[in-house]
Amino acid sequence: MNSRSDCSYRDLPRAKELLPGRIVKMASTMFARETGLSGPQIFEFFSKFSDEVGMRYGSGVPSRWQMFENFLESLPIDHQRQALLELCDYPMRNAPSPKDIDELRSNLRGVPVSDCTW
């Protein structure tokens, strides 16, 4: 039997290793504020990296940027980087500027990540 609390949003636990905060903030501004993805698109995008993402939809869903940062920071660091690089090429109706995309890519190139498989 499902209780009411089963249908409420819960943050995912943060990964042990995280991308630098300035990169996470830059990405959430680009992809989950004035430009970027809708709330449902954020769930759809991050669900391919984690089965736990789909389990978080329900009442009490926070703002898009908060969901974006929580989902991103819940992934292993190599997947955090991979997700942001994929978003740089992700088709969006309200895409960030090419200049912002280039700056994010440049910042990600400078972040050492071990065991990247892509």
Sequence and secondary structure as in RCSB ss.txt:
>XXXX:A:sequence
MNSRSDCSYRDLPRAKELLPGRIVKMASTMFARETGLSGPQIFEFFSKFSDEVGMRYGSGVPSRWQMFENFLESL
PIDHQRQALLELCDYPMRNAPSPKDIDELRSNLRGVPVSDCTW
>XXXX:A:secstr
   GGGGB       SS   HHHHHHHHHHHBSSSB  HHHHHHHHHTT TTGGGG SBT   HHHHHHHHHHHS
 HHHHHHHHHHHHT   TB   HHHHHHHHHHHHTS  TT   
